[in-house]
Amino acid sequence: MKTNIIPSNPRGEAFFLNLRFLLIICVFIGNAIEPLIQDIDAMHALYVWIFTFHMPLFVFVTGYFAKTNLLGLPGRRLMLQISLQYVIFQSLYSILDVAVFKVQNIHHSFFAPYLLLWFLASHLCWRVLLTVMNKWMPRQQLAVSLALGVLVGYLQVDGVWLSLSRTFVYLPFFIAGYHFSFAYLEKFFTPLARAIIMSFAGVMLVAVVLWGQLIDAGWLHGSMTYGQLGHDEWYAGAYRLALYALQLLAGIAFLSFVPLRVSRLTDLGRRTLYVFLLHGFIIRFAAASPLYDRITNTAASAMLIVGAIFLTLVLSHPLVRKWTSPVIEPPVQWLLKLERRAFRPFRTVSKH
């Protein structure tokens, strides 16, 4: 999730940075309204609608920006940085739980990503898996990733550990993003096509409002096995394939709303990592406060959404990056030096 290394296509860069910022707004809103979805129907509908596209597209964007830093020294540097981010924030959340929130019955372990930190753990795995498959044809990579995404649901293990389930469920989107060419999107999104797709997006939203209660949110999270979702049938994987189709359609529909040109969103999109890693603290403090006890209707929920959008803008401010960059984007040069020292004896032996 490094924010300053981007593909060379300027128009593609602008589009995907715009998309990334719109998606981080959806991430913040989705997490903010989650405590309300059992009591307020409108929030449940909005939550289901957001989850049909926001994480698949976020993974897709992450794959797209991995084009320039998957292999070699840039790839190693970024993987070390993601690892440091994970250790730092996993530790911070655990310390807060114990010292501030006094949360009981939570198993704190570096092998069980805390809340949103699953994305960091999975991001590392996506990079490793794509590196392993790098010599395969893109279609082969995508086919294998889809098969793994379906098959992982049959494993009788808790998918939370090492973010195992989400890693494989969302792997197809990472691979698709990595191989995606912005030129395809430009050809596809003609004015007529955009108008049709926007209309389809409206239909999808209405469908979610009418029938969203029938969808178990566990399917949208990607972290549960079929058995945990109440489906022990041998053909349960077909449900995930159907969900992939829904997420593909919902993702295309959302893309039709994203500006193609450089805009204010483009600059904000360069700092989404800061929003992603910091907004969890705000959500955690809000959940521990009396805030959600006072939100009992749609109007109050709307104010919460406005607040989430405002805080997304605040966390995207350059000053936030200036103050928090040592933690959000920790330097890894010292780790690279340690790595070189550690492997120097092996290199010397190999030369002889």
N, C-alpha and C positions, 0 to 999 in steps of 0.2 A: 504493500500500500504506500510505497514511497511516492511523494507528491510532486517532485521536481524533475522526474525522468519521464519523458513522454515521446510517443512516436513522432516521426518527422512530418507527417501530413498535417499542415496547419489547419485545414478545414476539419479534418477528423479530430485533431486535438481539441479544437474549440467545441465541437459537438459533444465529445465524450466528457470534457470537463463540465460543460453545461449539464449534461445528463447526471454526472456524478454529484453535483450539488443538489439537483432536484431529488435525487435518490436519498441523500443524507437527510434532507428534510423529512422524507417519508419514514426513514429509520427512526428519527427522533419522535415524530408524531406517533408511529406505531407503538414504540416503547412507552410513550407517555399515556396513551389511552388504554393500554392493555389491562390495567386494574379495573376498568369500567365496562369491559365488554360483556360481563355476565349480567349486568344490571341495566344497561342502556342499549337498546336495540340499534340505534343509529351508530353508536361507537363500534358495536360488533360488526355491522355491515362495512363500515369504513376500514376496520382492522382486517377483515377478510379480503377486501378489495386491495389494500396495500400489500398484503402478504402474497397475493397471487403474482406479483411482479417484482417487488422491490429487492428482495434478496437474490433471486435469479439474475436480475439485471446488474446488481452491485457486483456479483461474482463475474458476470460477463464483462463489465468495465474493467475489473481488476485483471482479467485475462488479457484484455486488449492492451492495457498499459504494460503488461509483462513482455511485450514483443522485444523491447530493447534491453531488458535486464534479466533475462532468464538464465543465461549461461555465462561462463567465464567469471572474471573478477567482479563485474557489476552484480551478477547473480549471487555470488558468495557474500558480497557485502550486504545486499538487501536481506538475504536470509538470516544473517547474523543480527541485523537490526531488528527484524521482525521477532527474532528469538528474545532479544533484550527487551523489546516492548512487552512481550508476553510475560516475561519474568517480573518486570517492574510492575505492571498493572495487576497481574494475578496476586502479587504480594500486597499491593496497596488495597485492593478490594478485600482481601482476607483480613488485613489489619483493621480496616474500618468495621468489618462485621464483628470482630472480636472486641475492639476497644470502644467503638462509638455506638453501633446499632445493637450490640448484644444479641445477635441473631443465633438462634439455637438450631441444632439438628442439620447443619450444613457441613458436608464433608469437604474440607479445604485440601486440595491436592493439585500439584502442577500437572497431574495427568487428567484432571477434570476441569476444563476451561470454565471460568466463572462468567456467567451471563454472556455478554456480547463478545467476550474474548475467544469464543469458539472460532471466530472468523480468522484470528491470527494463527491459531493452531492449524486450521484447515488450509489457510493460505500457504503455509510452509509445506504441507502435504501435497497440495495441488502442484506446486513448483517441482517437488521431487518426482511426482508421478509423471508430469509432463516431460521432465528431463529424461526419465526412463523410456518414455514412448516417443521421444523426439525424432527418431529415425523412421518411424512409421508414417504412412500416409495420413493426412488429416481425417479422411473418412474412417480409416481404421481406428484412429484415436477416439473419434466421436462415438463410433459403434461400441467399442470396448467400454468407454466411460458410461454410456447409457446402460449397458448390461450390468456393470458394477453398481450403478445407481439403483437398479431394480433388485439385484440379488442381495445387496446389503440389508434390505428390509427383512430378509428371511433369517438372518443371523440372530441367534438367541443370546444376544449380549446387549448391555446397556450402551446405546449409541452415544451417550454423553462422554464416555471415557475417550480421551484423545480426540474428541469431536469426530469419532469414526464414522457415524452415520451421515452427518452433514457433509463430511469430506467427500464421500462417494456420491451422495445424492446431488450435490451441486457441481461435481467435477465436469459434467458435460457442458455447463455454462462457461466455466473457466476455459475449457479447450475451444469452445466455439468463439469466445471473445479473442483468444490468442490468434486464431486463424482468420478472424473477420477482417474484411476490407471495407473501408468507408465508402469506396467507390460504388459498391453494391447498394448501399443505403441511398446514396445520391440518385442512382438510377431508379430505385424502387419508389422513393418518396416524391413522386410527381404531385403537383397541386391537387389533382383529382384523387390520387391514391390517398393522400393525407386527409382529405375531406371525408372519404369513405371510411378510413380507419378511425378517424375521430368520432364519426357517427357510431361505429361499432363499439368504441370505448364507452360511449354513453349507454348503449344497450347492455354492455357487460355490467356497468355500474348499477343499472336498474335491476338486472338479474340478481346481482349480489344482495341488493336491498330486499328483494322479494324472497330469495331462497338461500341467502347466505347462512341462515341458522342451521341449514342441513349439513353444512360443511364442518367437519371436525378440524379445528385449528391445528391439531397435531400433525395432520398431513402437510400443512403449509410450513411447519417449522423444520421438517426434514430430520428430526432428531430421534424419532421413535421407530421401533420395529413394527412390522405388520401385526404381530401378536399384541403388542402394547396398544395398538389402535383398534383392537377387537376384531381383527381379520386373520384367522388361522388357515384360510382356504389356500390351496396350492396355487390358485390363480390370483392371489392378492397383488402380485407384481403388476397385473394389468391396471390396477387402480393408479399405481405410480406412473405408468405410461400415459394414462389419461390425464393425470395431473401435469406431467411434462407438456402435453399438448395445450392444456389450459394456460400454463405459465408462458409458453411460447406466444400464444395469441395475446395474452394480457401484456406481455413485454413489448410486442410490436405495437400494440395500441398505445402504450405509454410513450414509446419512442416518437410517435407522430406529434406529440406536444412539445418536444424538445427543440429549442432554437438551433438552427444550423450554423449561424454566424457568431462571431465574437460578441460577447455582451458582458454585462456586469456579472452574470452568472459564471462566466469563464474564469475570471480571477478568483471568485469565491470557490470554484471547484478545485483549485490548487491546494486548498487547505481543509479538505473534508476529513483527512486523517485526524486532525485536531478535534473536530466535532465528534467523530466516531469514538475516540478514546476518552474524551472528557465528558460527553453528555451522560454517560452511565452514572457518574457521580451525582449529577443533578437528579436523575431518575431515582437513584437510591435514596437520596435525602428526601425527595418528595414522597416516596413510598413510606418512609419512616415518620413523616409529619402528618398532621391532621388534614392535609389538603384534600385527599380523595374522599374523606368522610363528608366533605362539604359540596362535592360535585355530585348532584343527584338528578340532573336533567340535561337535555341536549344543549340548552343555551350556555350553561356553565361549562359543558364539555367543549363547546366552540371556543370559549375563552382560553381553555387549556391548550387547544390546538394553536391559537394565535400566540400564546406564550412559548410554545415549542418552536414555532417558526422564528420568533424574535430571538430566542436563545441560540438557535442555529446560526443566525446572522452574527450574534455576539461572539460565539466561539470561532467563527470564521474570520474574525478581525485580525489584521496583521499584528496588532499588539499582543494578542493571545499567543500567536506563533512565536513572537519574540521572547515572551516570558516563559513559555513552556517547552520550547524546542529541545532543550537538553534531555527532557524526559520523553517527549513524544518521538523525536528523531535522534535517539542517543548516538553519539559517535562510536564507530566500530573499528577505527584504525588500530587501536590497541589490541583488539581481538585478532585482527589480521596479522599483527606483528607476533603475537603469541603463537598463532597457527604456523607461521613461517619458522619460528624457533623450534616448535615441537616436532615439525616434520623435517628439519634440516638434517638430522642424523640419517634418516631414511634416504634422503636424496644423495647424501655422500656415499652411502653403501651402494646405491643403485648405479652410481657412476663407475664404481670399481667392479 
